[in-house]
Amino acid sequence: MNQGKYVFAQLFEFVSHNDFLKCVNKFDGDYKTKHFCCWW
């Protein structure tokens, strides 16, 4: 059973919001999304 945060959540503690958005824009990560963005 999970006793803490998931590994993915632990990794994202080291990534700032601005750095993440830069990568999303660079690789067009929100292409064709209608309801959710990559950050959610």
N, CA and C of each residue as an Amber inpcrd file, in Angstrom:
protein
   120
   0.8400000  -1.1780000   0.0000000   0.0000000   0.0000000   0.0000000
   0.8900000   1.2470000   0.0000000   0.4490000   2.2680000  -0.6690000
   1.2110000   3.5060000  -0.7660000   1.1720000   4.2500000   0.5730000
   2.3440000   4.5730000   1.0950000   2.4400000   5.2730000   2.3700000
   2.7970000   6.7550000   2.2060000   3.1040000   7.1790000   1.0100000
   3.4960000   8.5650000   0.7950000   3.1120000   9.0240000  -0.5940000
   3.9360000   9.8750000  -1.1530000   3.6820000  10.3890000  -2.4910000
   4.1420000   9.3870000  -3.5400000   3.5030000   9.4510000  -4.6900000
   3.9230000   8.6310000  -5.8110000   5.2580000   9.1380000  -6.3450000
   5.9730000   8.2750000  -7.0720000   7.2840000   8.6270000  -7.6040000
   7.1750000   9.8240000  -8.5370000   6.1470000   9.8490000  -9.3710000
   5.9610000  10.9630000 -10.3010000   5.8130000  12.2850000  -9.5560000
   5.0760000  12.2850000  -8.4680000   4.8940000  13.5050000  -7.6670000
   6.1970000  13.9200000  -7.0040000   6.9880000  12.9470000  -6.5850000
   8.2740000  13.2550000  -5.9650000   9.2290000  13.8750000  -6.9720000
   9.2140000  13.3940000  -8.1960000  10.0830000  13.9620000  -9.2380000
   9.6850000  15.3890000  -9.5890000   8.3960000  15.6610000  -9.5840000
   7.9430000  16.9940000  -9.9600000   8.1850000  18.0400000  -8.8840000
   8.5920000  17.6350000  -7.7040000   8.9680000  18.6120000  -6.6880000
  10.2290000  19.3720000  -7.0820000  11.0480000  18.7900000  -7.9560000
  12.3020000  19.4060000  -8.3700000  12.1490000  20.2870000  -9.6090000
  10.9890000  20.2450000 -10.2440000  10.7580000  21.0040000 -11.4760000
   9.9000000  22.2140000 -11.1460000  10.3830000  23.3950000 -11.4940000
   9.5770000  24.5970000 -11.2620000   8.4700000  24.6900000 -12.3170000
   7.4490000  25.4280000 -11.9820000   6.3160000  25.5970000 -12.8920000
   6.7620000  26.2400000 -14.2050000   7.6300000  27.2390000 -14.1200000
   8.0950000  27.9360000 -15.3220000   8.9180000  27.0190000 -16.2190000
   9.7880000  26.2000000 -15.6340000  10.5810000  25.2630000 -16.4400000
   9.6810000  24.2520000 -17.1400000   8.6780000  23.7900000 -16.4260000
   7.7440000  22.8410000 -17.0270000   7.0050000  23.4770000 -18.2040000
   6.5390000  24.7110000 -18.0250000   5.8170000  25.3820000 -19.1120000
   6.7130000  25.6470000 -20.3190000   7.9870000  25.9180000 -20.0790000
   8.9330000  26.0910000 -21.1860000   9.0350000  24.8150000 -22.0160000
   9.1200000  23.6750000 -21.3430000   9.1950000  22.3920000 -22.0470000
   7.9030000  22.0960000 -22.7990000   6.7720000  22.4140000 -22.1950000
   5.4800000  22.1850000 -22.8580000   5.4020000  23.0230000 -24.1310000
   5.8140000  24.2740000 -24.0510000   5.7820000  25.1480000 -25.2240000
   6.7840000  24.7100000 -26.2730000   7.9490000  24.2790000 -25.8480000
   8.9980000  23.8580000 -26.7910000   8.5560000  22.6410000 -27.5990000
   7.9220000  21.6830000 -26.9450000   7.5340000  20.4410000 -27.6100000
   6.0520000  20.3860000 -27.9610000   5.3660000  21.5320000 -27.8440000
   3.9530000  21.6580000 -28.2090000   3.1040000  20.6150000 -27.4830000
   3.2820000  20.5390000 -26.1710000   2.6200000  19.5310000 -25.3610000
   1.1290000  19.7080000 -25.2160000   0.6160000  20.9100000 -25.3440000
  -0.8240000  21.1540000 -25.2190000  -1.5420000  21.1300000 -26.5600000
  -0.8990000  20.5780000 -27.5790000  -1.4830000  20.5200000 -28.9110000
  -2.7650000  19.6890000 -28.8890000  -3.8210000  20.2620000 -29.3630000
  -5.1450000  19.6310000 -29.4830000  -5.7890000  19.2580000 -28.1530000
  -5.3960000  19.8770000 -27.0620000  -6.1020000  19.6330000 -25.8040000
  -7.3130000  20.5490000 -25.7460000  -8.3970000  20.0460000 -25.2140000
  -9.6260000  20.8340000 -25.1470000  -9.9640000  21.2600000 -23.7230000
  -9.7680000  20.3800000 -22.7530000 -10.2480000  20.6620000 -21.4090000
  -9.1350000  20.8100000 -20.3850000  -8.0660000  20.0780000 -20.5340000
  -6.9950000  20.1100000 -19.5360000  -5.6870000  20.5170000 -20.1890000
  -4.8600000  21.1980000 -19.4230000  -3.5200000  21.5090000 -19.9110000
  -2.5510000  20.4720000 -19.3430000  -1.3150000  20.5110000 -19.7570000
  -0.3210000  19.5330000 -19.3130000  -0.0380000  19.6220000 -17.8120000
  -0.1740000  20.7950000 -17.2260000   0.1450000  20.9340000 -15.8050000
  -0.8560000  20.1770000 -14.9470000  -2.1070000  20.0830000 -15.3480000
  -3.1220000  19.3830000 -14.5560000  -2.9810000  17.9430000 -14.8240000
